[in-house]
Amino acid sequence: MSNTVAVSSALIPPALLPAGVDEELAGPPRVGLSPVLPSERISSVDVLRGFCLMGILLANITDFALPGWNYVFPLETIKPVFNGPHWKINTLCWFLRWIFAEGKMRSLFSMLFGAGIILLTRRAEERGAGIYAADIYLRRNIWLAVFGFLHCLFIWSGDILFFYGVSAWLFLFLFRNLKPKTLIPLGIAVLMANTLIVPVKQTIRAERYQREATQASLVLAHGQVLTEAQITALEDWDAEQARWRPSDAKLQADIAAHQHGYIAAQRADAHDAILSEVRSAHTFGDWISTMLIGMALFKLGFFSLKWTSRSYAVTAVVGLGISLPLTLWGCLRAWHSGFDMFVTAHSLLYPADLTRVTGALGYAAVLLLLVRSGSLRWLLARFAAVGQMAFSNYILNSLVMKTVFVWSSLHWYGYVDYYKLYFAVGAEWIVNMIFSTLWLRKFRFGPLEWCWRSLTYWQRQPMRLPPTR
């Protein structure tokens, strides 16, 4: 999860601070670094992190319960989504998921990770870590990448921790001292490059395949012999369409592979899991762009409530005013076209980087206004507890959802109506909030946060909170 950020009790009413807010700054004890005090935590950041962690599950749930190609557009399922007896509620759920969650929660989470990079290194240097600040940072993120790879291989192939850890120790340390006026344009440039490399490049390739296949089909229709290049063109176009709408045979094979318990399911996913970790270098732009923006926003005081209420309100109105209507327009066009490959790409995938970043900023601004006003204290305190244990909750969500849909004897994988998946999301949110709140009444860290810090220190950290009067 994102690098630890501290919480300032001055920023939030005491009732909002979850129990157990002490946190160790990872680093070698020889430099004399002391634990982070409760007054040093930035509770607003924990609130944001908990909110977007739970929101991420809204998007990820389809990847737990359905074949992977249905993650974004559930076009090939056993129980049809956009037609059949439940098409109205299914379609509504898909619209709401795209409009309010898809990409936006992940972007906000990445921004907070970038903010954590600045806070971690800055605090280490201020406490006299000197050159050891780099050592702290490097070991912390190498361990994060290790956890991510193990999570991907042995639990869920949709892991993001590996990418976060690798992005941090390969790229982001070099940018920590840049000013916001440099970080923000750099982040935007990487974001634009990501749009060109991923959806635009893929669509241009698909359009070329279609054009060449159409020409080959005309030759075939006139009874002429196809060349090797024309045969290849037809095969490439067939493969492209199969990636967009996989065949029923592939659907049945995928479901069958996930109906025989843990070992069989993980064996079926292992190949794709490893490839997703080592071949997805082109997706680093997705993470790095928003991390750079998050680094700048932290330096500007955005996450620590140093902006005026008017500035947050403007950010919320502009961000959500761009993101929500533009996403709704894209969803409507894609849906009305029957999810035509090219219409969907042009209207929904091309603007996705813009809508997810503006939406993330809009959500963050709304939540920060709520924190400042003291509204919804009870709910925001639960968000803060989840955010403080984000790493543990992220892995917990994977374990619970994989057990429910894949590993258990229920055999729900692939067979649950689309709208019912979101009942599981709501139930898991309740689990996250109760588990985190109760755990932090007794312990300083979540269980995996404790393990992560102990490995980074290479020294066992204190776990239990001291007794209180």
C-alpha positions as CSV (number, residue, x, y, z in Angstrom):
1,M,0.0,0.0,0.0
2,S,1.0,3.6,0.0
3,N,4.0,4.7,2.0
4,T,3.1,5.6,5.5
5,V,1.9,9.1,6.0
6,A,1.5,10.7,9.4
7,V,-1.6,12.3,10.8
8,S,-2.0,15.6,12.5
9,S,-4.6,15.6,15.3
10,A,-4.8,19.3,15.0
11,L,-6.4,18.8,11.6
12,I,-9.2,16.6,12.8
13,P,-11.4,16.7,15.9
14,P,-10.1,14.2,18.5
15,A,-13.2,12.0,18.1
16,L,-12.1,11.3,14.6
17,L,-8.7,9.9,15.4
18,P,-8.8,6.1,15.5
19,A,-7.3,4.3,18.4
20,G,-3.7,3.1,18.0
21,V,-2.4,5.9,15.8
22,D,1.3,5.5,16.9
23,E,3.4,4.5,13.9
24,E,7.1,3.7,13.4
25,L,9.1,5.3,10.7
26,A,10.8,2.5,8.9
27,G,14.6,2.9,9.0
28,P,17.7,1.6,10.6
29,P,17.7,2.2,14.4
30,R,21.4,3.3,14.3
31,V,20.4,6.7,13.1
32,G,18.3,7.4,16.2
33,L,14.9,7.7,14.5
34,S,12.0,7.8,16.9
35,P,8.4,6.6,16.5
36,V,5.9,8.9,14.9
37,L,3.8,10.5,17.6
38,P,0.0,10.5,17.4
39,S,0.1,14.3,17.0
40,E,2.2,13.9,13.8
41,R,-0.3,11.7,11.9
42,I,-2.3,13.4,9.2
43,S,-5.7,11.9,9.8
44,S,-7.1,13.5,6.6
45,V,-4.7,11.2,4.6
46,D,-5.9,8.1,6.4
47,V,-9.5,9.1,5.7
48,L,-8.7,9.5,2.0
49,R,-6.7,6.2,1.8
50,G,-9.5,4.2,3.6
51,F,-12.1,5.7,1.3
52,C,-10.3,4.9,-2.0
53,L,-9.2,1.5,-0.7
54,M,-12.8,0.5,-0.3
55,G,-13.7,2.1,-3.6
56,I,-11.1,0.1,-5.4
57,L,-13.0,-3.1,-4.4
58,L,-16.0,-1.7,-6.4
59,A,-13.8,-2.1,-9.5
60,N,-11.9,-5.2,-8.6
61,I,-14.9,-7.3,-7.6
62,T,-15.5,-8.4,-11.2
63,D,-11.9,-9.7,-11.4
64,F,-12.5,-11.9,-8.4
65,A,-15.8,-13.3,-9.4
66,L,-15.7,-13.4,-13.3
67,P,-13.1,-14.2,-16.0
68,G,-10.5,-11.5,-16.3
69,W,-11.7,-10.1,-19.6
70,N,-15.0,-9.0,-18.0
71,Y,-13.2,-6.6,-15.6
72,V,-14.0,-3.5,-17.6
73,F,-16.7,-4.6,-20.0
74,P,-18.6,-7.8,-18.9
75,L,-19.5,-8.8,-22.4
76,E,-19.0,-12.6,-22.2
77,T,-20.5,-14.1,-19.1
78,I,-22.5,-17.2,-18.2
79,K,-25.4,-15.0,-17.0
80,P,-25.8,-12.1,-19.4
81,V,-25.3,-8.6,-18.0
82,F,-26.7,-6.2,-20.6
83,N,-29.7,-8.4,-21.6
84,G,-31.7,-11.1,-19.9
85,P,-34.0,-10.8,-16.8
86,H,-31.7,-8.5,-14.8
87,W,-30.4,-6.3,-17.5
88,K,-31.7,-3.0,-16.0
89,I,-30.1,-3.4,-12.6
90,N,-27.0,-4.9,-14.1
91,T,-26.6,-2.0,-16.5
92,L,-27.2,0.5,-13.7
93,C,-24.5,-1.1,-11.6
94,W,-22.1,-1.0,-14.5
95,F,-22.8,2.7,-15.2
96,L,-22.4,3.6,-11.5
97,R,-19.2,1.6,-11.2
98,W,-17.7,3.4,-14.2
99,I,-18.9,6.8,-13.4
100,F,-18.0,6.9,-9.7
101,A,-15.2,4.3,-9.2
102,E,-13.4,3.0,-12.2
103,G,-9.9,4.5,-12.3
104,K,-10.7,7.3,-9.9
105,M,-10.1,5.4,-6.7
106,R,-6.8,3.9,-8.0
107,S,-5.6,7.3,-9.1
108,L,-6.3,8.8,-5.7
109,F,-4.5,5.9,-4.1
110,S,-1.5,6.5,-6.3
111,M,-1.5,10.2,-5.4
112,L,-1.4,9.3,-1.7
113,F,1.4,6.9,-2.4
114,G,3.3,9.7,-4.0
115,A,2.5,11.9,-1.0
116,G,3.9,9.2,1.3
117,I,7.2,9.2,-0.6
118,I,7.7,12.9,0.2
119,L,6.7,12.5,3.8
120,L,8.8,9.4,4.4
121,T,12.0,10.8,3.0
122,R,11.5,14.3,4.4
123,R,10.9,13.0,7.9
124,A,13.9,10.7,7.8
125,E,16.2,13.5,6.6
126,E,14.8,15.9,9.3
127,R,15.6,13.4,12.0
128,G,19.2,13.0,11.0
129,A,19.0,10.0,8.8
130,G,21.3,11.6,6.2
131,I,22.4,9.1,3.6
132,Y,20.4,6.4,5.4
133,A,17.2,8.0,4.1
134,A,17.8,6.4,0.8
135,D,18.5,3.0,2.5
136,I,15.2,3.3,4.4
137,Y,13.3,4.2,1.2
138,L,14.9,1.5,-0.9
139,R,14.4,-1.4,1.5
140,R,10.9,-0.3,2.3
141,N,9.8,-0.4,-1.4
142,I,11.8,-3.6,-2.3
143,W,9.8,-5.3,0.5
144,L,6.6,-3.9,-0.9
145,A,7.4,-5.3,-4.4
146,V,8.2,-8.7,-2.8
147,F,4.9,-8.7,-1.0
148,G,3.2,-7.7,-4.2
149,F,4.7,-10.5,-6.2
150,L,3.8,-13.1,-3.6
151,H,0.3,-11.7,-3.5
152,C,0.0,-11.9,-7.3
153,L,1.3,-15.5,-7.5
154,F,-0.3,-17.1,-4.5
155,I,-3.6,-15.1,-4.0
156,W,-4.7,-12.8,-6.8
157,S,-3.2,-12.0,-10.2
158,G,-4.6,-8.4,-10.1
159,D,-2.1,-7.2,-7.6
160,I,-0.9,-3.5,-7.6
161,L,1.7,-3.6,-4.8
162,F,4.4,-4.9,-7.1
163,F,4.0,-2.0,-9.5
164,Y,3.9,0.5,-6.6
165,G,7.1,-0.9,-5.1
166,V,9.0,-1.1,-8.4
167,S,7.8,2.4,-9.5
168,A,9.0,3.8,-6.2
169,W,12.5,2.3,-6.1
170,L,13.2,2.7,-9.8
171,F,11.9,6.2,-10.5
172,L,10.4,8.3,-7.8
173,F,13.2,8.8,-5.4
174,L,15.0,10.9,-8.0
175,F,12.1,13.3,-8.2
176,R,11.5,13.9,-4.5
177,N,13.2,17.2,-4.4
178,L,11.6,18.7,-7.4
179,K,9.2,21.6,-6.9
180,P,5.5,21.3,-7.5
181,K,5.7,23.5,-10.6
182,T,7.9,20.8,-12.1
183,L,6.2,17.7,-10.7
184,I,2.8,18.6,-12.0
185,P,3.7,19.2,-15.7
186,L,5.9,16.1,-15.5
187,G,3.0,14.1,-14.2
188,I,0.7,15.4,-16.8
189,A,3.2,14.6,-19.6
190,V,3.5,11.0,-18.3
191,L,-0.3,10.8,-18.2
192,M,-0.6,11.9,-21.8
193,A,2.1,9.5,-22.9
194,N,0.2,6.7,-21.1
195,T,-2.9,7.6,-23.0
196,L,-1.1,7.5,-26.3
197,I,0.8,4.2,-25.5
198,V,-2.1,2.2,-24.2
199,P,-5.6,2.9,-25.5
200,V,-4.7,4.9,-28.6
201,K,-1.9,2.6,-29.8
202,Q,-4.1,-0.5,-29.2
203,T,-7.0,1.1,-31.1
204,I,-4.8,2.1,-34.1
205,R,-3.5,-1.4,-34.2
206,A,-7.1,-2.8,-34.2
207,E,-8.2,-0.4,-36.9
208,R,-5.3,-1.5,-39.1
209,Y,-6.2,-5.2,-38.5
210,Q,-9.8,-4.5,-39.5
211,R,-8.8,-2.5,-42.6
212,E,-6.4,-5.2,-43.8
213,A,-8.9,-8.0,-43.0
214,T,-11.7,-6.2,-44.9
215,Q,-9.4,-6.0,-48.0
216,A,-8.5,-9.7,-47.7
217,S,-12.2,-10.5,-47.4
218,L,-13.0,-8.7,-50.6
219,V,-10.2,-10.6,-52.4
220,L,-11.7,-13.8,-51.1
221,A,-15.2,-12.8,-52.1
222,H,-14.0,-12.4,-55.7
223,G,-12.7,-16.0,-55.7
224,Q,-9.1,-15.0,-55.7
225,V,-6.3,-16.8,-53.9
226,L,-5.1,-15.0,-50.7
227,T,-1.5,-14.2,-50.1
228,E,0.3,-15.1,-46.9
229,A,0.0,-11.5,-45.7
230,Q,-3.8,-11.5,-46.4
231,I,-4.2,-14.7,-44.5
232,T,-2.3,-13.3,-41.6
233,A,-4.5,-10.1,-41.7
234,L,-7.6,-12.2,-41.3
235,E,-6.1,-14.2,-38.4
236,D,-4.9,-11.0,-36.7
237,W,-8.4,-9.4,-36.9
238,D,-10.0,-12.6,-35.6
239,A,-7.6,-12.7,-32.7
240,E,-8.4,-9.0,-32.0
241,Q,-12.1,-9.6,-31.9
242,A,-11.6,-12.6,-29.7
243,R,-9.7,-10.5,-27.1
244,W,-12.6,-8.1,-27.1
245,R,-15.4,-10.7,-26.9
246,P,-13.8,-14.1,-26.1
247,S,-15.5,-17.2,-27.4
248,D,-17.9,-19.3,-25.3
249,A,-15.4,-22.2,-25.4
250,K,-12.8,-19.9,-23.7
251,L,-15.4,-18.8,-21.2
252,Q,-16.3,-22.4,-20.2
253,A,-12.7,-23.4,-20.0
254,D,-11.8,-20.5,-17.7
255,I,-14.7,-21.2,-15.4
256,A,-13.9,-25.0,-15.3
257,A,-10.3,-24.2,-14.3
258,H,-11.5,-22.2,-11.3
259,Q,-14.0,-24.8,-9.9
260,H,-11.6,-27.2,-8.2
261,G,-10.2,-25.4,-5.2
262,Y,-7.1,-23.4,-4.4
263,I,-4.3,-25.4,-6.1
264,A,-6.1,-25.8,-9.4
265,A,-7.2,-22.2,-9.6
266,Q,-3.8,-20.8,-8.8
267,R,-2.1,-23.1,-11.3
268,A,-4.6,-21.9,-13.9
269,D,-3.7,-18.2,-13.1
270,A,0.0,-18.6,-12.5
271,H,1.1,-18.1,-16.1
272,D,-0.9,-14.9,-16.6
273,A,0.0,-13.7,-13.1
274,I,3.7,-13.8,-13.8
275,L,3.4,-12.3,-17.2
276,S,1.3,-9.5,-15.8
277,E,4.1,-8.6,-13.4
278,V,7.0,-8.8,-15.9
279,R,5.4,-7.7,-19.1
280,S,3.4,-4.7,-18.0
281,A,6.1,-2.1,-18.2
282,H,3.8,-0.1,-20.5
283,T,1.4,0.4,-17.6
284,F,4.0,2.2,-15.4
285,G,2.8,5.5,-16.8
286,D,-0.6,4.8,-15.2
287,W,1.0,4.7,-11.7
288,I,3.9,7.1,-12.0
289,S,1.9,10.0,-13.5
290,T,-0.5,10.1,-10.5
291,M,2.3,9.5,-8.0
292,L,4.1,12.5,-9.3
293,I,1.0,14.6,-9.1
294,G,0.5,13.3,-5.5
295,M,4.0,14.3,-4.6
296,A,3.3,17.9,-5.8
297,L,-0.1,18.1,-4.0
298,F,1.5,17.0,-0.8
299,K,4.2,19.7,-1.1
300,L,1.4,22.2,-1.8
301,G,-0.4,21.2,1.4
302,F,-3.5,19.8,-0.4
303,F,-3.7,16.6,1.6
304,S,-2.9,18.2,5.0
305,L,-5.8,20.7,4.9
306,K,-3.6,23.7,4.3
307,W,-5.8,25.1,1.4
308,T,-8.7,27.3,2.0
309,S,-12.2,25.9,2.0
310,R,-13.0,27.9,-1.1
311,S,-10.0,26.3,-2.9
312,Y,-11.2,22.8,-2.0
313,A,-14.7,23.6,-3.1
314,V,-13.5,24.9,-6.5
315,T,-11.4,21.8,-6.9
316,A,-14.4,19.6,-6.1
317,V,-16.7,21.4,-8.5
318,V,-14.2,21.5,-11.4
319,G,-12.9,18.0,-10.9
320,L,-16.2,16.2,-10.6
321,G,-17.8,18.6,-13.1
322,I,-15.3,17.3,-15.7
323,S,-15.1,13.7,-14.6
324,L,-18.7,12.6,-14.0
325,P,-20.5,14.1,-17.0
326,L,-17.7,13.0,-19.4
327,T,-17.7,9.5,-18.1
328,L,-21.5,9.3,-18.3
329,W,-21.3,10.5,-21.9
330,G,-18.7,7.8,-22.7
331,C,-20.8,5.1,-21.0
332,L,-23.9,6.1,-22.9
333,R,-22.1,6.0,-26.2
334,A,-20.5,2.7,-25.5
335,W,-23.7,1.1,-24.3
336,H,-25.8,2.5,-27.2
337,S,-23.3,1.1,-29.7
338,G,-23.6,-2.4,-28.2
339,F,-20.0,-1.9,-27.0
340,D,-18.6,-1.6,-30.4
341,M,-14.8,-1.9,-30.1
342,F,-14.0,1.5,-31.7
343,V,-16.9,3.5,-30.4
344,T,-16.1,2.4,-26.9
345,A,-12.4,3.2,-27.2
346,H,-13.0,6.7,-28.7
347,S,-15.7,7.7,-26.2
348,L,-14.7,5.9,-23.0
349,L,-11.1,4.7,-23.0
350,Y,-9.5,7.8,-24.7
351,P,-10.8,10.2,-22.0
352,A,-10.2,7.8,-19.2
353,D,-6.9,9.3,-17.9
354,L,-8.5,12.7,-17.8
355,T,-11.7,11.6,-16.1
356,R,-9.9,9.4,-13.5
357,V,-7.5,12.1,-12.4
358,T,-10.1,14.9,-12.2
359,G,-12.5,12.6,-10.5
360,A,-9.8,11.6,-7.9
361,L,-9.1,15.3,-7.1
362,G,-12.8,16.0,-6.9
363,Y,-13.4,13.2,-4.4
364,A,-10.4,14.1,-2.3
365,A,-11.6,17.8,-2.1
366,V,-15.1,16.7,-1.0
367,L,-13.7,14.5,1.7
368,L,-11.2,17.1,2.9
369,L,-14.0,19.6,3.2
370,L,-16.0,17.1,5.3
371,V,-13.0,16.5,7.5
372,R,-12.5,20.2,8.0
373,S,-16.1,20.8,8.9
374,G,-16.3,17.9,11.4
375,S,-19.2,16.4,9.6
376,L,-19.9,12.6,9.5
377,R,-17.3,12.0,12.2
378,W,-18.2,8.5,12.9
379,L,-18.1,7.4,9.3
380,L,-14.8,9.3,8.6
381,A,-13.2,7.7,11.6
382,R,-14.0,4.3,10.2
383,F,-12.5,5.3,6.9
384,A,-9.4,6.5,8.8
385,A,-9.1,3.2,10.6
386,V,-9.3,1.3,7.2
387,G,-6.7,3.7,5.7
388,Q,-4.3,3.2,8.6
389,M,-4.4,-0.5,7.9
390,A,-4.7,-0.2,4.1
391,F,-2.0,-2.9,3.4
392,S,-3.7,-5.5,5.7
393,N,-7.2,-4.7,4.4
394,Y,-6.0,-4.9,0.8
395,I,-4.7,-8.4,1.3
396,L,-7.7,-9.3,3.4
397,N,-10.1,-8.3,0.6
398,S,-8.2,-10.6,-1.8
399,L,-8.3,-13.5,0.6
400,V,-12.0,-13.1,1.4
401,M,-13.1,-12.6,-2.2
402,K,-11.0,-15.4,-3.6
403,T,-12.2,-17.8,-0.9
404,V,-15.9,-16.9,-1.5
405,F,-15.9,-17.0,-5.3
406,V,-13.1,-19.4,-6.2
407,W,-11.4,-21.5,-3.6
408,S,-14.4,-22.6,-1.5
409,S,-17.0,-25.3,-2.4
410,L,-19.6,-22.7,-3.3
411,H,-18.5,-22.6,-6.9
412,W,-19.8,-19.1,-7.4
413,Y,-17.0,-18.1,-9.9
414,G,-18.6,-17.0,-13.1
415,Y,-22.2,-17.9,-12.0
416,V,-23.3,-15.0,-9.9
417,D,-25.5,-12.3,-11.4
418,Y,-23.6,-9.1,-12.0
419,Y,-25.6,-6.9,-9.7
420,K,-25.2,-9.4,-6.8
421,L,-21.4,-8.9,-6.8
422,Y,-21.9,-5.5,-5.2
423,F,-23.7,-7.1,-2.2
424,A,-20.4,-8.8,-1.6
425,V,-18.6,-5.4,-1.8
426,G,-20.9,-3.9,0.7
427,A,-20.5,-6.8,3.1
428,E,-16.7,-6.6,2.8
429,W,-16.7,-2.8,3.5
430,I,-18.4,-3.6,6.8
431,V,-15.8,-6.2,7.6
432,N,-13.0,-3.7,6.8
433,M,-14.4,-1.0,9.1
434,I,-15.2,-3.3,12.0
435,F,-11.9,-5.3,11.7
436,S,-9.8,-2.1,11.5
437,T,-11.5,-0.3,14.3
438,L,-11.3,-3.2,16.8
439,W,-7.7,-4.1,15.8
440,L,-6.4,-0.6,16.4
441,R,-7.8,-0.4,19.9
442,K,-5.2,-2.9,20.9
443,F,-2.3,-2.6,18.4
444,R,-0.1,0.1,16.9
445,F,-0.3,-1.3,13.4
446,G,-2.2,-3.6,11.2
447,P,-0.7,-7.1,11.1
448,L,0.9,-6.7,7.7
449,E,2.0,-3.1,8.4
450,W,3.8,-4.4,11.5
451,C,5.5,-7.2,9.4
452,W,6.5,-4.6,6.7
453,R,8.1,-2.2,9.2
454,S,9.9,-5.0,11.0
455,L,11.4,-6.3,7.8
456,T,12.4,-2.8,6.8
457,Y,14.1,-2.2,10.1
458,W,15.2,-5.8,10.2
459,Q,14.2,-5.6,13.8
460,R,11.0,-6.7,15.5
461,Q,8.8,-3.6,16.2
462,P,6.6,-3.2,19.2
463,M,3.0,-4.2,18.3
464,R,0.7,-3.8,21.3
465,L,-0.4,-0.4,22.5
466,P,0.7,0.5,26.0
467,P,-2.1,0.1,28.7
468,T,-4.2,3.2,29.2
469,R,-5.9,4.4,32.3
